[in-house]
Structures are given as C-alpha cells and as structure tokens.
Amino acid sequence: MKLLQIERDALLKPLQSVTGIVEKRHTLPILSNVLLERKQDDLQLVATDLEIQVSTRCQAGKGATGEQQLTVSARKLQDILRSLPEGTELSLDAQNNRLQVKAGKSRFNLQTLPAADFPLLGDSGVPLSEVTVQQKDLRQLLLLVQFSMAQQDIRYYLNGMLLVLEGELIRVVATDGHRLSYASGAVETQAEKREVILPRKAVLELTRLLTDSEDPVSIELYANQVRFRFGTVELTTKIIDGKFPDYTRVIPANYQKHITVDRIVLLQALQRAAILSNEKFRGVRWMLTEGSLRISCTNNEQEEAQEELEVDFAGDALDVGFNITYLLDVLNNVDSERIDCAFGDANSSMLITLPERADYRYVVMPMRI
C-alpha cells in the first residue's frame, strides 16, 4: 500500500527536523524510530525520547490517499535519503511489517514497528500561560545562555535552563554553579509570572530548529510541559522539577572597577594564552594596573604564556584568577564588538556586560591560581 510519493528533499528536510532527539542506542527499540502518519494529503512525522517530542509535517504527494501509520528507523531512513541524489523522486510503500523505499532502480526494505506502540507524550489540556515571540529573538536569547548549562550535574536542576515569563518580558538563565548567563527580551503578549526549567537537550534542539526569521514562535506553558510551535514544527518537552538558584543574588550590582575591551582582541589573546594553560585546572590570571591588562597562563611543565592589552583603567591594581574556558565560552557566543568587564576584589566574581545589549549579564566566579 502506497504511503507517499515525494521528492527526496521534501521528505529529508522534515525528517531531519525530528531526528535530532533520537538516541542511537535505546533500551526501547521503538524510540529509535520515527512515527509516519498519513492523513489524506498530509504526512506527519514524530520522534520522541520520552522527555521531548518533536513533530512536523509535509505534503504526502500524488498517489497517496486515505490514512495510514507506521514507525521505521529514523537514522536508517535519513541515511538512505541523504545517500540519494538531490531531486530524486521516491515512493514509500508499506506492506507486511516492511517499508519499501523506491528511488529509480534502488530498493530499500526497512523493518517497521506498530504505530500503536509508539509512546506519544500525553496532552496536558489548556495552557496556563501562552506568549508569542519572533524566532530570531528567541534563538538569540538561547544562544546567549545555553553554554552555561551544567552537564550531568548531581544537582539535576542545573542541567537545563530557567525560562521566566512575566508581563511583556521573557527571561532565560543558565548556570553550572561556576558561571551564570542571564538574558531577557520582549514578548508580544502579556503573561503573568511563571517559571519553568527546560532540560538541556530541549534547549539545544530548539536552538538547532529555530531560524533567524521574524516568523512567530508560540510558547505554551502547562503544569508539567512546555510546547513550542513554529512553522510546521511542534516541540513539546517535559520540565525539570526543582528549585533553580536565585540568580538575582548572584549578579553583582555595585562594582567600581571597569574596563571596556575589544571582544576579538581579548578572545585572540586568551586563545593564545590557553595553549600553555594547565589542562586540568584551566586557570588564567588577570592583572590589572593603570592602563594595562596582563593575562598569563602556566602549566605543570613550568611553561608560561603572557599577553598584555592596553585598557582604560586607573583604579587600584587587581590580580584575580579565572577558568579560561568560561571566558572563551562567552566571547565565542556573543557577537558584540566590545565587552564591559567589572570587578570587585581578588575574591569576587567578574561581571561581563555588552554595551549594545543592556539585558545581558555573564558572571564568572574567581579561582585560586
């Protein structure tokens, strides 16, 4: 029975939209599959890992009618489509627990599993809160903070990103306990204050799927889920149940020492210094004196790298250490020409802000070197 007839790229693009969350190895074989569900002229594609679900749709093409559904290996189908030349016409036929992909003189027979066994995330009813924001704005917010999320931290609530809706503002915050990123932006609709923690994987997948367009994204908050709808894509994620740290207490307010530096110049100086940093501790010393910022790294072989930048600084001298990876992360992920650095003393965190973006804060804790 014909499932669909379609041009290769018209199926590959929506398939790639959903396969990003599919794990290579899974205890449940069906979680390696993508659900293909045809309703008249539409084909819906769904993938899930039980925490996140991504769905999209495309035209089923000519010769396809009626309703049909099955699941098939997401990776294998994607690899087959990628291997075919662009513009190839192909057809998908389902019979006897098999999906046959035909393209020219090529034939591929794939095993299928019943669609009834596919574990869809349940519907959460009416959203508690709903806002709309432009795709490019949401993507930019995510890019500004996502690198600060923890990975496999025992404090599970750090392995994600805090999303706050309040009034006409959307705030995003991420921290791994050593550094913190905060950014905010405007939304098109008012919302009462709500906070949720999105899992790390959902944040990274959203960043991958969103485009730099002015097209809208609908964000719907439910009791234990968040749903993002944009274009033909719908991403639903469970939320992390936990108490996120009070970020307002972490962001310093009244620092007196300030310097403004060219982002690329500082980035390149740190990249050079990092070559001779200790591979385990990744420490870098910042020594501020009048008109000068000296950067130095040393390692276990007693090797040393030193860089010096001219800066507009006239306060008391300061000698403070940081993890150089945390500094490279922020400089690689913001696109501002210049950055502002503010300091307390040798035991205080550094606050990085952007002259062009008043709603961004990056805090990095000091380290003893």
C-alpha positions as CSV (number, residue, x, y, z in Angstrom):
1,M,0.0,0.0,0.0
2,K,1.5,3.3,-1.1
3,L,2.3,5.6,1.9
4,L,3.6,8.5,-0.2
5,Q,5.3,9.6,-3.4
6,I,7.6,12.6,-2.9
7,E,10.7,14.4,-4.0
8,R,13.7,13.4,-1.8
9,D,14.4,16.9,-0.3
10,A,10.7,17.5,0.5
11,L,10.9,14.5,2.9
12,L,14.5,14.8,4.1
13,K,14.2,18.3,5.5
14,P,11.2,17.5,7.8
15,L,12.8,14.2,8.7
16,Q,16.0,16.0,9.8
17,S,13.8,18.3,11.9
18,V,12.6,15.5,14.1
19,T,15.6,13.0,14.2
20,G,17.8,15.3,16.3
21,I,16.4,14.0,19.5
22,V,16.5,10.3,18.5
23,E,19.1,8.4,20.6
24,K,21.4,6.0,18.7
25,R,21.0,3.2,21.3
26,H,17.9,2.8,23.4
27,T,16.5,0.2,25.7
28,L,13.2,0.6,23.9
29,P,13.7,-0.2,20.1
30,I,10.7,1.9,19.1
31,L,12.4,5.0,20.5
32,S,14.9,4.7,17.6
33,N,12.0,5.0,15.2
34,V,10.1,7.9,13.7
35,L,6.3,7.7,13.5
36,L,5.0,8.4,10.0
37,E,1.3,9.1,10.0
38,R,-0.5,9.9,6.7
39,K,-3.8,11.7,6.8
40,Q,-5.1,12.3,3.3
41,D,-2.6,14.7,1.6
42,D,-0.6,15.3,4.8
43,L,2.3,13.2,6.3
44,Q,3.1,13.9,9.9
45,L,6.5,12.8,11.3
46,V,7.0,12.4,15.1
47,A,10.1,11.5,17.2
48,T,10.4,11.2,21.0
49,D,12.8,10.2,23.7
50,L,10.0,10.1,26.4
51,E,11.2,13.5,27.7
52,I,11.0,15.6,24.4
53,Q,8.7,15.1,21.4
54,V,9.2,16.8,18.0
55,S,6.7,16.7,15.2
56,T,6.4,18.2,11.8
57,R,4.5,17.6,8.6
58,C,4.8,17.7,4.8
59,Q,2.7,17.0,1.7
60,A,2.3,13.3,1.1
61,G,2.5,13.9,-2.7
62,K,0.5,12.5,-5.6
63,G,-1.0,9.0,-5.5
64,A,-1.4,8.9,-1.7
65,T,-4.8,8.8,-0.2
66,G,-6.5,7.6,3.0
67,E,-5.0,7.1,6.4
68,Q,-2.0,5.0,7.4
69,Q,0.6,5.0,10.1
70,L,3.8,3.1,11.0
71,T,7.2,3.5,12.6
72,V,10.5,3.0,11.0
73,S,14.2,3.5,12.0
74,A,14.8,7.3,11.9
75,R,18.5,7.0,11.3
76,K,18.3,4.4,8.5
77,L,15.6,6.3,6.6
78,Q,17.6,9.5,7.0
79,D,20.8,7.9,5.8
80,I,19.0,6.4,2.8
81,L,17.6,9.8,1.8
82,R,20.9,11.5,2.2
83,S,22.6,9.0,0.0
84,L,20.3,9.6,-2.9
85,P,21.0,12.4,-5.4
86,E,19.2,15.7,-4.9
87,G,15.9,16.0,-6.8
88,T,15.3,12.2,-6.8
89,E,11.7,11.2,-6.9
90,L,10.9,8.4,-4.5
91,S,8.0,6.4,-3.2
92,L,7.3,4.7,0.1
93,D,5.2,1.6,0.2
94,A,4.1,-0.3,3.3
95,Q,3.3,-4.0,3.5
96,N,3.9,-7.0,5.8
97,N,5.7,-5.1,8.5
98,R,8.1,-3.6,6.0
99,L,8.6,-0.2,4.4
100,Q,9.9,-0.2,0.9
101,V,11.7,2.9,-0.3
102,K,12.0,3.0,-4.1
103,A,14.1,5.6,-6.0
104,G,14.9,4.9,-9.6
105,K,16.4,1.4,-9.7
106,S,17.2,1.5,-6.0
107,R,15.2,-0.5,-3.5
108,F,15.4,-0.5,0.3
109,N,13.3,-2.7,2.6
110,L,13.1,-1.5,6.2
111,Q,11.6,-3.2,9.2
112,T,8.6,-1.4,10.8
113,L,7.1,-1.5,14.3
114,P,3.4,-0.8,15.0
115,A,2.4,2.8,15.4
116,A,0.1,1.8,18.3
117,D,3.2,1.0,20.4
118,F,4.7,4.5,19.8
119,P,4.8,6.4,23.2
120,L,3.4,9.8,22.4
121,L,3.6,12.5,25.2
122,G,0.2,13.0,26.7
123,D,-1.9,16.1,26.1
124,S,-1.7,18.5,29.0
125,G,-5.0,20.3,28.4
126,V,-5.3,24.0,28.5
127,P,-2.1,26.0,28.8
128,L,-1.5,28.0,32.0
129,S,0.3,30.7,30.1
130,E,0.9,31.5,26.4
131,V,3.2,34.1,24.7
132,T,4.5,34.8,21.2
133,V,8.0,35.9,20.3
134,Q,9.9,36.2,17.0
135,Q,12.1,33.1,16.1
136,K,15.3,35.2,15.7
137,D,14.7,36.8,19.1
138,L,14.2,33.5,20.9
139,R,17.1,31.9,19.2
140,Q,19.4,34.8,20.1
141,L,18.3,34.5,23.8
142,L,19.1,30.8,23.8
143,L,22.5,31.3,22.2
144,L,23.4,33.9,24.8
145,V,22.9,31.5,27.8
146,Q,22.9,27.8,26.7
147,F,26.7,27.3,27.0
148,S,26.4,27.9,30.8
149,M,24.1,25.0,31.4
150,A,25.5,22.1,33.5
151,Q,26.1,18.7,32.1
152,Q,25.2,15.6,34.2
153,D,25.5,17.6,37.4
154,I,24.2,15.8,40.5
155,R,22.1,19.0,41.1
156,Y,19.7,18.0,38.3
157,Y,18.0,21.4,38.2
158,L,21.3,22.9,36.8
159,N,21.2,20.5,33.8
160,G,18.8,22.9,32.0
161,M,17.8,26.5,31.5
162,L,15.4,28.6,33.6
163,L,12.6,30.2,31.4
164,V,10.7,33.0,33.1
165,L,7.6,34.7,31.7
166,E,6.5,37.9,33.4
167,G,4.4,40.8,31.9
168,E,5.9,41.6,28.5
169,L,9.3,40.0,29.3
170,I,10.9,36.7,28.7
171,R,14.0,35.9,30.7
172,V,16.4,33.0,30.3
173,V,19.1,32.0,32.8
174,A,21.6,29.1,32.9
175,T,24.3,28.3,35.4
176,D,26.6,25.3,36.3
177,G,27.5,26.7,39.7
178,H,30.8,28.3,38.4
179,R,29.4,30.8,36.0
180,L,25.9,32.2,35.1
181,S,24.3,33.7,32.0
182,Y,21.2,35.9,32.0
183,A,19.4,37.5,29.1
184,S,15.9,38.9,28.6
185,G,13.7,40.1,25.7
186,A,10.3,41.3,24.9
187,V,7.3,39.2,24.0
188,E,4.2,40.2,22.0
189,T,1.6,39.3,24.6
190,Q,1.3,39.9,28.4
191,A,1.8,36.9,30.7
192,E,1.5,36.5,34.5
193,K,4.8,35.4,36.2
194,R,5.7,31.8,35.6
195,E,9.0,29.9,35.9
196,V,10.0,26.6,34.4
197,I,13.3,24.7,34.0
198,L,13.7,23.3,30.4
199,P,16.0,20.2,30.0
200,R,19.4,20.8,28.4
201,K,18.6,18.6,25.4
202,A,15.4,20.5,24.7
203,V,17.2,23.9,24.7
204,L,19.9,22.6,22.3
205,E,17.3,21.1,20.0
206,L,15.3,24.4,20.0
207,T,18.4,26.3,19.1
208,R,19.0,24.0,16.2
209,L,15.5,24.2,14.8
210,L,14.8,27.9,15.2
211,T,15.8,30.2,12.3
212,D,16.9,33.8,12.2
213,S,13.5,34.9,10.8
214,E,10.8,37.2,12.1
215,D,8.3,34.3,12.0
216,P,6.4,33.8,15.3
217,V,7.1,31.2,17.9
218,S,4.2,30.3,20.3
219,I,5.3,29.3,23.8
220,E,2.7,27.4,25.8
221,L,3.3,26.6,29.5
222,Y,1.5,23.7,31.1
223,A,1.7,22.2,34.6
224,N,4.5,19.8,33.6
225,Q,5.2,20.5,29.9
226,V,6.2,23.4,27.6
227,R,5.2,23.4,24.0
228,F,6.9,25.5,21.2
229,R,5.1,25.9,17.9
230,F,6.8,27.5,14.9
231,G,6.3,26.9,11.2
232,T,5.3,23.3,10.8
233,V,7.3,22.2,13.8
234,E,5.9,21.5,17.3
235,L,8.4,20.7,20.1
236,T,7.0,19.5,23.4
237,T,9.2,19.0,26.4
238,K,8.7,17.8,30.0
239,I,10.1,20.3,32.6
240,I,12.7,19.7,35.3
241,D,11.0,19.6,38.7
242,G,13.3,21.5,41.0
243,K,14.2,24.9,42.5
244,F,16.5,27.0,40.4
245,P,19.1,29.1,42.3
246,D,18.1,32.8,42.9
247,Y,20.0,34.3,40.1
248,T,19.3,37.9,41.3
249,R,21.6,37.3,44.3
250,V,24.5,36.1,42.0
251,I,24.6,39.1,39.7
252,P,26.8,41.8,41.2
253,A,25.4,45.3,41.4
254,N,27.9,48.0,42.6
255,Y,31.3,47.2,41.2
256,Q,33.7,50.2,41.0
257,K,36.4,48.7,38.7
258,H,35.5,48.7,35.0
259,I,37.3,48.1,31.7
260,T,35.9,48.0,28.1
261,V,37.8,45.8,25.6
262,D,37.5,44.8,22.0
263,R,36.0,41.3,22.1
264,I,38.0,39.8,19.2
265,V,41.3,41.2,20.6
266,L,40.6,39.7,24.0
267,L,39.4,36.5,22.5
268,Q,42.5,36.0,20.4
269,A,44.8,36.9,23.4
270,L,43.0,34.3,25.6
271,Q,43.2,31.7,22.8
272,R,46.9,32.1,22.6
273,A,47.4,32.1,26.4
274,A,45.2,29.0,26.7
275,I,47.8,26.9,24.7
276,L,50.0,26.9,27.8
277,S,47.3,26.7,30.5
278,N,47.1,23.7,32.9
279,E,44.9,21.1,31.1
280,K,43.2,20.1,34.3
281,F,42.5,23.4,36.0
282,R,42.5,25.8,33.0
283,G,43.4,28.8,35.1
284,V,44.3,32.2,33.8
285,R,45.5,35.3,35.8
286,W,44.2,38.8,35.0
287,M,46.5,41.5,36.4
288,L,45.0,45.0,36.1
289,T,47.2,48.0,36.6
290,E,47.0,51.6,35.3
291,G,46.3,51.5,31.6
292,S,47.1,47.7,31.3
293,L,45.6,44.3,31.5
294,R,48.1,41.5,31.7
295,I,47.0,37.9,31.0
296,S,49.1,34.9,32.0
297,C,48.8,31.1,31.9
298,T,51.2,28.5,33.3
299,N,51.2,24.7,33.3
300,N,52.9,21.8,35.1
301,E,55.9,21.9,32.9
302,Q,56.7,25.5,34.2
303,E,55.8,26.9,30.8
304,E,54.2,30.3,30.7
305,A,52.2,32.5,28.2
306,Q,51.8,36.2,28.7
307,E,49.7,38.7,26.9
308,E,49.2,42.5,27.5
309,L,46.4,44.7,26.4
310,E,46.1,48.5,26.7
311,V,42.9,49.3,28.6
312,D,41.4,52.5,30.1
313,F,41.9,51.6,33.8
314,A,43.0,53.9,36.6
315,G,41.9,52.2,39.8
316,D,43.8,50.1,42.4
317,A,45.7,47.2,41.0
318,L,43.9,43.9,40.9
319,D,45.2,40.3,40.5
320,V,42.5,37.7,40.0
321,G,42.2,34.2,38.5
322,F,39.5,32.6,36.4
323,N,38.8,29.4,34.4
324,I,39.9,30.4,30.9
325,T,37.3,28.0,29.3
326,Y,34.5,30.0,30.9
327,L,35.9,33.3,29.4
328,L,36.4,31.7,25.9
329,D,32.8,30.4,26.0
330,V,31.2,33.8,26.5
331,L,33.5,35.6,24.0
332,N,32.7,32.9,21.3
333,N,28.9,33.1,21.9
334,V,28.2,36.9,22.0
335,D,28.5,39.0,18.8
336,S,29.2,42.4,20.3
337,E,32.2,44.3,19.1
338,R,33.2,45.4,22.6
339,I,32.5,44.0,26.1
340,D,32.5,45.6,29.5
341,C,34.2,43.8,32.4
342,A,33.5,44.9,36.0
343,F,35.4,43.7,39.1
344,G,35.2,43.7,42.9
345,D,38.3,42.3,44.5
346,A,40.5,39.3,44.1
347,N,37.9,37.0,45.7
348,S,34.9,38.4,43.8
349,S,33.3,37.3,40.6
350,M,33.7,39.2,37.3
351,L,30.6,40.7,35.6
352,I,30.6,40.8,31.8
353,T,28.0,43.0,30.1
354,L,27.5,44.2,26.5
355,P,27.3,47.9,25.6
356,E,24.8,47.2,22.8
357,R,22.6,44.9,24.9
358,A,21.5,46.2,28.3
359,D,19.6,43.0,29.1
360,Y,22.6,40.6,29.2
361,R,24.7,39.6,32.2
362,Y,27.5,37.0,32.4
363,V,29.0,36.2,35.8
364,V,32.1,34.1,36.3
365,M,33.4,33.0,39.7
366,P,37.1,33.6,40.6
367,M,39.5,30.7,41.1
368,R,42.7,30.5,43.1
369,I,45.8,30.2,41.0
